[in-house]
Each structure stands twice: as structure tokens, then as C-alpha cells.
Amino acid sequence: MKIRVRTLAILALMFVAFVVIVQNTEIVSVRILFWDLVMSRIVLLALSVAVGAIIGLLLGRPWRKREEYARPRSVDSKAGDSSAKR
């Protein structure tokens, strides 16, 4: 079984995030614009990690990369013709 470096890095970051979240259990007050929220630091950190993961997925857009690789390139664009549309 071959594990890629990227997969190991993601697992390591998830483990570190889990440890940090579990070790921070006290109640904190959070001010967002005009709201004043009181919540456990575990919830705050878990929400922050979840929002960061969602933003990372949206910015990474893996579905777009697959489309680009699946689309065959024209002969003109391989030759470096500047008049070809990209």
C-alpha cells in the first residue's frame, strides 16, 4: 500500500487540529460584528477548522482540474501559436 505525501500531510494536520481542539475546553466570548456570542472554545475551533476546510476545497476546485486534463488540446496551442484561443 503506497501512501502519498499529500495524504500524510493532510492526516497529520487533521491530527494536530484534533489535539488542539480537544485541549481547549474553556468558555470564551466572541464578538462578530454586532453579535456577542458565548461558546466553548472547542466549538469555536471546530467551526474555524470547518470553515477553513470548506474555503480550501472551494479555492482548490478539484473538479475544474479534471475537466482541463480531460479536454484535448489543439495542435496550434501546443506549437505556441499566439493567435490560438486559450
Protein Blocks (a to p, Z undefined) as FASTA:
>chain_A
ZZdfklmmmmmmmmmmmmmmmmmmbccdddehjaccdddfklmmmmmmmmmmmmmmmmno
mmlmmmmmmpccdfklmnopakbcZZ
